[in-house]
Every structure is written in structure tokens, then in C-alpha cells.
Amino acid sequence: MLGPLPALYRVIVCTCAFLAFVGLGVWAARLMPESALASAGTGLGTGLGIVVVLLLLHHDPHDPGHRTRVRVRAPRS
């Protein structure tokens, strides 16, 4: 999904997305009354962050933006 970006920008975007999900998991766990849920929130945020990063880096070979070489032959008469 992030194919046209240079490699450095892909790393930056994926790192920011991962850290955002970990932070959101900790923040959501801190809203709960039990303080022991902070580690569970971190784990949940880490898991969701990994999934999002994998989806960002996923490359669909059937994507129309994917360059393929098509060879067209003229019909013989």
C-alpha cells in the first residue's frame, strides 16, 4: 500500500503508526479503573500496530498501479 514512497518514508510512516497504536492502547487501558490493564493495553496496542504496519506494507500484485509488461501481437491475416 505504501509502495510508491521511498524506503525512508515508509519506515517513518510505519513507525509513527505503530507508536500511535501502542500509545492508544496504553491510553485506553489507563481509562479503565484497574492500573494492571496498562500492560494489557500495551499488548493490545502492539498487536494492532503490527497488523496495521503489515497492512501498510502489503503489496497487492493485482493492483492496477502495479507495472506489468503486456505484449500485444497483431493478428495475422
Secondary structure, 3 states (H helix, E strand, C coil): CCCCCCHHHHHHHHHHHHHHHHHHHHHHHHHCCCCCHHHHHHHHHHHHHHHHHHHHHCCCCCCCCCCCCCCCCCCCC
